[in-house]
Amino acid sequence: MASSEAHVEADLLVVFVGPLLACFEQLAATIGRRGVRTVWVGYPYGATRRIRARLFVDEVHNARDVDGLAQVLRRLGAAQITDIHASEHVLVETVAAAEAAGVGDRLLEELRRRLRYGDKLVASRALAAAGIRVPRALDGARITPDQAALMLGLPLVVKGRMSNGGASVCIARSVAEAAWAAERAEDLGGVMYEEHIIGRTTSYAASYAAGGLVHHDGVYRTDRIGHDDIAPPDQVHTIVNPEHLATGRAVLAAIGGSGLLNLNLLEDDSGQGWVHDLNLRPWGTVIALREAGVDFADDYLRIHRGLEPLRAGAGMQPGVGVHIFPSAVLGAATHSLPDALRLYLRLAPRYLRWTSPGYLVAETVRSAGILLRDRLRRPTPAPAAPECHAEAEAAPWSARSSA
């Protein structure tokens, strides 16, 4: 990256809090390479994670509670922080710490917006009020599992209201399964029940400035090869679907603000899309979609610099199949190590250019550790629990591995 570009971005400070999700890692490495000062605050995590993060993040800190997190933000210069990203699991604490630390008014307003729509039930009701098609949803604090099943039918989708990566989602086939899933999700901001829609998952992604000015957006579908330890998909395929594109832009108009957005729709047999998940933060394919002609990291920086988009309203190149690093490599390895190695050798140079050498080293070592663990680990009987037909998305990397 040219030094002039790094100099332009040198006054930006972006903080990542809590689990360092794959999407956070890749965005941090990418914008850090462009001169942005990046900081990760573990909440809390051990020495191994902190050592790994230092390979691609400028500063690494640790905090054990809201007060500790607020102290870290103050030391960084709270009023100078450009943005703070946090997974839904720690978003409530992150906003409380930002308020206590005295971050800028604009950032605080944006964090509160993310907190509001990070609540899946609040988001669902807000989108429904705006005329956007969503599955019917009920508040688990007011409805019992048997009542929800009676009102919405079985199968019944059970979710934690503040969760990410599908970690809490269960498609319950019985009331007993729904009750078990609700108890499991209770600590994730409460429970919600949702109507089960049979359909194919399709995603809409966008970068947009205040007033709904779209920098780039597009629609894509995901595939998986089979490795279940990680949340990002193995592949995405960009598609042309004007109706889903219009739905995504209607969501932008309904929620306001600016930044990055990714939402998932279920496309039923009639082709209608039902919005069932909304993320106002980076997502698993945010960097990989560069192969489809969209540099969301550059858009993100331009938005925070107040710069005009390079091509306002431009979409992704349709019909592009994109493998995601490293999940595609890990997935391929479940079938053939030689195939996985060939795929690694094809993807690694791209991510070396797009992210940073430190990130590539960190992720290569981590992925090798996962593969070695999988081959050494002896199968163990599954714990006794009702069968939960979870959605395709697995739990976030940080929640599912010890690397």
C-alpha positions as CSV (number, residue, x, y, z in Angstrom):
1,M,0.0,0.0,0.0
2,A,1.3,3.4,-0.9
3,S,2.5,5.6,1.9
4,S,0.3,8.4,0.8
5,E,-2.8,6.3,1.2
6,A,-1.6,5.2,4.7
7,H,-1.1,8.9,5.6
8,V,-4.6,9.8,4.5
9,E,-6.1,7.3,6.9
10,A,-3.6,7.7,9.8
11,D,-6.0,9.7,12.0
12,L,-8.7,7.0,12.1
13,L,-8.9,4.8,15.2
14,V,-11.0,1.6,15.1
15,V,-11.6,-0.6,18.2
16,F,-12.8,-4.2,18.2
17,V,-14.2,-5.5,21.5
18,G,-14.9,-9.0,22.8
19,P,-14.7,-12.1,20.6
20,L,-12.4,-11.3,17.6
21,L,-14.7,-12.7,15.0
22,A,-13.3,-13.8,11.6
23,C,-14.9,-10.7,10.0
24,F,-13.4,-8.4,12.6
25,E,-9.9,-10.0,12.1
26,Q,-10.0,-9.6,8.3
27,L,-11.4,-6.0,8.5
28,A,-8.8,-5.1,11.1
29,A,-5.9,-6.5,9.1
30,T,-7.2,-4.8,5.9
31,I,-7.7,-1.3,7.3
32,G,-4.6,-1.6,9.5
33,R,-2.5,-2.2,6.3
34,R,-4.0,1.1,5.0
35,G,-2.7,3.1,7.9
36,V,-5.7,2.9,10.3
37,R,-4.8,2.5,14.0
38,T,-6.5,-0.7,15.1
39,V,-7.1,-1.9,18.7
40,W,-8.6,-5.1,20.0
41,V,-9.9,-5.3,23.6
42,G,-10.4,-8.9,24.7
43,Y,-13.3,-9.2,27.1
44,P,-11.4,-11.2,28.5
45,Y,-9.2,-13.7,26.6
46,G,-6.0,-15.5,27.4
47,A,-2.4,-15.0,26.3
48,T,-2.6,-17.2,23.2
49,R,-5.4,-15.1,21.7
50,R,-3.6,-11.9,22.5
51,I,-0.3,-13.0,21.0
52,R,-2.1,-14.1,17.8
53,A,-4.0,-10.8,17.5
54,R,-0.8,-8.8,17.7
55,L,0.3,-10.2,14.4
56,F,-2.4,-8.1,12.6
57,V,-3.7,-5.6,15.2
58,D,-1.7,-2.5,16.3
59,E,-2.7,-2.8,20.0
60,V,-4.1,-5.5,22.2
61,H,-5.7,-4.8,25.6
62,N,-7.8,-6.8,28.1
63,A,-10.8,-5.9,30.2
64,R,-12.9,-7.9,32.6
65,D,-15.9,-5.7,33.1
66,V,-17.6,-2.6,31.9
67,D,-15.5,-0.3,34.1
68,G,-12.3,-1.9,32.8
69,L,-13.4,-1.5,29.2
70,A,-14.3,2.1,29.8
71,Q,-10.8,2.7,31.3
72,V,-9.2,1.2,28.2
73,L,-11.3,3.5,25.9
74,R,-10.3,6.5,28.0
75,R,-6.6,5.6,27.7
76,L,-7.0,5.4,23.9
77,G,-8.6,8.8,23.8
78,A,-12.3,8.1,23.8
79,A,-13.3,11.3,21.9
80,Q,-10.9,10.4,19.1
81,I,-12.2,6.9,18.5
82,T,-13.7,6.6,15.0
83,D,-15.6,3.4,15.4
84,I,-16.1,0.4,17.8
85,H,-17.1,-3.0,16.6
86,A,-18.4,-5.6,19.0
87,S,-20.2,-8.9,18.6
88,E,-23.8,-9.0,19.8
89,H,-22.8,-11.1,22.9
90,V,-21.0,-8.1,24.4
91,L,-22.8,-5.2,22.7
92,V,-24.7,-4.1,25.7
93,E,-21.6,-3.9,27.8
94,T,-19.7,-2.1,25.0
95,V,-22.3,0.6,24.7
96,A,-22.3,1.1,28.4
97,A,-18.5,1.4,28.5
98,A,-18.6,3.8,25.5
99,E,-21.1,6.0,27.3
100,A,-19.0,6.0,30.5
101,A,-15.8,6.7,28.6
102,G,-17.2,9.7,26.8
103,V,-16.9,8.7,23.1
104,G,-18.0,11.3,20.5
105,D,-21.7,11.9,20.1
106,R,-21.9,10.6,16.5
107,L,-20.2,7.4,17.5
108,L,-22.4,6.9,20.5
109,E,-25.5,7.5,18.4
110,E,-24.3,4.8,16.0
111,L,-23.5,2.4,18.8
112,R,-27.0,2.8,20.2
113,R,-28.5,2.2,16.8
114,R,-26.6,-1.0,16.5
115,L,-27.7,-2.0,20.0
116,R,-31.3,-1.3,19.2
117,Y,-31.3,-3.4,16.0
118,G,-28.9,-6.0,17.4
119,D,-32.0,-7.1,19.3
120,K,-33.5,-9.6,16.8
121,L,-37.0,-9.1,18.1
122,V,-36.8,-5.3,18.0
123,A,-35.3,-5.5,14.5
124,S,-38.0,-7.8,13.3
125,R,-40.8,-5.6,14.6
126,A,-39.2,-2.4,13.2
127,L,-38.9,-4.0,9.7
128,A,-42.5,-5.3,9.9
129,A,-43.7,-1.8,10.8
130,A,-41.9,-0.5,7.7
131,G,-43.8,-2.9,5.5
132,I,-40.8,-5.3,5.0
133,R,-41.7,-9.0,4.9
134,V,-40.4,-10.9,8.0
135,P,-41.5,-14.1,9.7
136,R,-44.0,-13.7,12.5
137,A,-42.2,-13.4,15.9
138,L,-43.2,-13.6,19.5
139,D,-41.5,-12.4,22.7
140,G,-40.3,-15.3,24.8
141,A,-40.7,-13.2,28.0
142,R,-44.5,-13.1,27.4
143,I,-45.1,-16.4,25.7
144,T,-44.4,-20.0,26.8
145,P,-43.0,-22.5,24.3
146,D,-46.3,-24.4,24.1
147,Q,-48.2,-21.2,23.5
148,A,-45.6,-20.2,20.8
149,A,-46.0,-23.6,19.1
150,L,-49.8,-23.2,19.1
151,M,-49.6,-19.7,17.6
152,L,-46.8,-20.2,15.1
153,G,-46.9,-23.9,14.5
154,L,-44.2,-26.5,14.5
155,P,-41.4,-26.6,13.5
156,L,-40.7,-23.5,15.6
157,V,-37.6,-21.3,15.4
158,V,-36.1,-20.4,18.8
159,K,-33.5,-17.6,19.0
160,G,-31.5,-15.6,21.6
161,R,-32.4,-12.0,21.0
162,M,-28.8,-10.8,21.3
163,S,-26.6,-13.5,19.6
164,N,-24.5,-13.9,16.4
165,G,-23.4,-16.5,14.0
166,G,-26.6,-18.6,14.6
167,A,-25.1,-19.8,17.9
168,S,-28.5,-19.8,19.6
169,V,-30.8,-20.7,16.8
170,C,-32.8,-23.9,17.0
171,I,-35.5,-25.2,14.7
172,A,-37.5,-27.1,17.3
173,R,-39.7,-30.0,16.0
174,S,-41.5,-30.4,19.3
175,V,-42.6,-28.3,22.3
176,A,-40.0,-30.1,24.5
177,E,-37.3,-29.2,22.0
178,A,-38.5,-25.6,22.0
179,A,-38.4,-25.5,25.8
180,W,-34.9,-26.9,25.9
181,A,-33.7,-24.4,23.3
182,A,-35.4,-21.5,25.1
183,E,-33.6,-22.3,28.3
184,R,-30.3,-22.4,26.4
185,A,-30.9,-19.0,24.8
186,E,-32.2,-17.2,27.8
187,D,-28.9,-15.6,28.7
188,L,-28.5,-14.1,25.2
189,G,-30.7,-11.1,25.7
190,G,-33.9,-13.1,26.2
191,V,-35.7,-15.5,24.0
192,M,-37.8,-15.0,20.8
193,Y,-39.9,-17.4,18.9
194,E,-40.2,-17.1,15.1
195,E,-42.3,-18.7,12.4
196,H,-40.5,-21.3,10.5
197,I,-40.2,-20.4,6.8
198,I,-39.1,-23.0,4.4
199,G,-36.7,-21.4,1.9
200,R,-33.3,-20.9,0.6
201,T,-31.0,-18.5,2.4
202,T,-29.9,-15.5,0.4
203,S,-27.9,-12.5,1.6
204,Y,-27.9,-8.8,0.9
205,A,-24.8,-6.8,1.7
206,A,-24.2,-3.0,1.5
207,S,-22.0,-0.1,2.4
208,Y,-23.9,3.1,2.8
209,A,-23.5,6.7,4.0
210,A,-25.9,8.9,5.9
211,G,-29.1,9.6,4.1
212,G,-29.1,6.1,2.6
213,L,-26.5,6.9,-0.1
214,V,-25.3,3.4,-1.2
215,H,-21.7,3.0,-2.1
216,H,-21.9,-0.7,-3.1
217,D,-24.5,-3.4,-2.5
218,G,-25.5,-6.8,-3.9
219,V,-27.1,-10.2,-3.4
220,Y,-25.4,-13.5,-3.0
221,R,-26.0,-17.1,-1.9
222,T,-23.8,-19.3,0.3
223,D,-22.6,-22.9,0.2
224,R,-20.9,-25.0,2.7
225,I,-18.5,-27.9,2.3
226,G,-19.0,-29.4,5.7
227,H,-16.6,-28.0,8.4
228,D,-18.8,-26.9,11.3
229,D,-16.2,-25.1,13.5
230,I,-16.6,-21.7,11.9
231,A,-19.2,-19.2,11.0
232,P,-18.2,-17.8,7.6
233,P,-19.4,-19.8,4.6
234,D,-17.1,-21.8,2.4
235,Q,-18.3,-20.2,-0.8
236,V,-20.6,-17.4,-2.0
237,H,-22.2,-16.9,-5.4
238,T,-23.3,-13.5,-6.4
239,I,-26.7,-13.4,-8.2
240,V,-29.0,-10.9,-9.8
241,N,-32.3,-10.6,-8.0
242,P,-34.0,-7.1,-8.2
243,E,-36.7,-8.0,-5.6
244,H,-34.1,-9.0,-2.9
245,L,-32.0,-5.9,-3.8
246,A,-35.1,-3.7,-3.4
247,T,-35.8,-5.4,0.0
248,G,-32.2,-4.7,1.2
249,R,-32.5,-1.0,0.2
250,A,-35.8,-0.8,1.9
251,V,-34.2,-2.0,5.1
252,L,-31.5,0.7,4.7
253,A,-34.2,3.3,4.5
254,A,-36.0,1.9,7.5
255,I,-33.0,1.7,9.9
256,G,-31.1,4.8,8.9
257,G,-27.5,5.5,10.0
258,S,-24.5,4.6,7.9
259,G,-21.8,2.0,7.6
260,L,-21.9,-1.7,6.8
261,L,-24.9,-4.0,6.7
262,N,-25.6,-7.6,5.9
263,L,-29.0,-9.3,6.1
264,N,-30.2,-12.8,5.4
265,L,-33.5,-13.6,3.7
266,L,-35.3,-16.9,3.2
267,E,-36.5,-17.2,-0.3
268,D,-39.7,-19.3,-0.4
269,D,-41.0,-21.4,-3.3
270,S,-42.8,-18.3,-4.8
271,G,-39.5,-16.3,-4.9
272,Q,-40.5,-14.0,-2.0
273,G,-37.8,-13.1,0.5
274,W,-38.4,-13.1,4.2
275,V,-35.8,-11.1,6.2
276,H,-34.8,-13.2,9.3
277,D,-31.4,-11.8,10.3
278,L,-29.8,-8.3,10.3
279,N,-26.2,-7.4,11.1
280,L,-25.0,-3.8,11.4
281,R,-21.4,-4.8,11.4
282,P,-18.8,-6.6,9.3
283,W,-19.8,-10.1,8.2
284,G,-18.0,-13.3,7.2
285,T,-17.6,-12.4,3.5
286,V,-16.9,-8.7,3.9
287,I,-13.3,-9.0,2.5
288,A,-13.8,-12.0,0.2
289,L,-16.4,-10.1,-1.9
290,R,-13.5,-8.1,-3.4
291,E,-13.4,-10.9,-5.9
292,A,-16.8,-9.8,-7.1
293,G,-15.6,-6.3,-7.6
294,V,-16.6,-4.8,-4.3
295,D,-14.1,-3.4,-1.8
296,F,-16.2,-2.9,1.3
297,A,-13.2,-2.0,3.4
298,D,-12.4,0.9,1.1
299,D,-16.1,1.9,1.3
300,Y,-16.0,1.7,5.1
301,L,-13.0,4.1,5.2
302,R,-14.5,6.5,2.7
303,I,-17.7,6.7,4.7
304,H,-15.8,7.5,7.9
305,R,-13.7,10.1,6.0
306,G,-16.9,11.7,4.6
307,L,-15.7,11.0,1.0
308,E,-18.0,10.4,-1.9
309,P,-18.3,6.8,-3.2
310,L,-16.2,5.9,-6.1
311,R,-19.2,4.5,-7.9
312,A,-22.4,5.3,-6.0
313,G,-25.0,2.5,-6.1
314,A,-22.6,0.1,-7.9
315,G,-23.4,-3.6,-7.4
316,M,-21.4,-6.8,-7.2
317,Q,-20.4,-8.5,-10.4
318,P,-23.1,-11.1,-10.9
319,G,-22.4,-14.8,-11.4
320,V,-19.1,-14.8,-9.5
321,G,-18.2,-17.8,-7.3
322,V,-15.9,-16.9,-4.4
323,H,-14.2,-19.2,-2.0
324,I,-13.8,-17.9,1.5
325,F,-10.5,-18.1,3.4
326,P,-9.9,-20.1,5.5
327,S,-13.3,-21.8,5.8
328,A,-13.2,-23.2,2.3
329,V,-9.8,-24.8,3.0
330,L,-11.0,-26.3,6.2
331,G,-14.1,-27.6,4.5
332,A,-12.1,-29.1,1.6
333,A,-9.8,-30.8,4.1
334,T,-12.7,-32.9,5.4
335,H,-12.7,-34.6,2.0
336,S,-9.1,-34.4,0.7
337,L,-6.0,-32.8,2.1
338,P,-4.3,-32.5,-1.3
339,D,-7.4,-30.6,-2.6
340,A,-7.3,-28.4,0.5
341,L,-3.6,-27.6,0.0
342,R,-4.3,-26.7,-3.7
343,L,-7.1,-24.4,-2.6
344,Y,-4.9,-22.8,0.1
345,L,-2.2,-22.1,-2.5
346,R,-4.8,-20.4,-4.7
347,L,-6.4,-18.3,-1.9
348,A,-3.4,-17.4,0.2
349,P,-1.9,-14.9,-2.3
350,R,-5.2,-13.0,-2.5
351,Y,-5.6,-12.7,1.2
352,L,-1.9,-11.7,1.5
353,R,-2.8,-8.7,-0.9
354,W,-6.1,-7.9,0.7
355,T,-5.4,-8.3,4.4
356,S,-1.8,-8.4,5.8
357,P,1.1,-10.8,6.1
358,G,0.5,-11.1,9.8
359,Y,-3.1,-12.1,9.4
360,L,-2.2,-14.7,6.8
361,V,0.5,-16.2,9.2
362,A,-1.9,-16.2,12.1
363,E,-4.8,-17.8,10.2
364,T,-2.5,-20.4,8.5
365,V,-1.2,-21.5,11.9
366,R,-4.6,-21.6,13.5
367,S,-6.2,-23.5,10.6
368,A,-3.3,-26.1,10.7
369,G,-4.0,-26.5,14.4
370,I,-7.7,-27.1,13.8
371,L,-7.0,-29.7,11.2
372,L,-4.4,-31.4,13.5
373,R,-6.9,-31.4,16.4
374,D,-9.6,-32.9,14.3
375,R,-7.3,-35.8,13.3
376,L,-6.1,-36.4,16.8
377,R,-9.4,-36.0,18.7
378,R,-11.2,-39.2,19.6
379,P,-14.9,-39.3,18.9
380,T,-16.9,-38.9,22.1
381,P,-20.6,-39.6,22.7
382,A,-22.8,-36.6,22.2
383,P,-24.4,-35.2,25.4
384,A,-27.9,-36.2,26.1
385,A,-30.1,-33.4,24.8
386,P,-33.1,-33.0,22.5
387,E,-32.1,-33.0,18.8
388,C,-31.8,-29.4,17.7
389,H,-32.1,-28.7,14.0
390,A,-29.9,-25.6,14.0
391,E,-29.7,-23.1,11.1
392,A,-26.7,-23.5,8.7
393,E,-24.6,-20.8,10.4
394,A,-22.4,-22.2,13.0
395,A,-21.2,-20.4,16.2
396,P,-18.5,-17.7,15.8
397,W,-15.0,-18.9,15.5
398,S,-14.0,-17.4,18.8
399,A,-16.8,-19.2,20.6
400,R,-16.1,-22.6,19.0
401,S,-12.4,-23.0,19.2
402,S,-9.6,-22.5,21.6
403,A,-7.0,-21.3,19.1
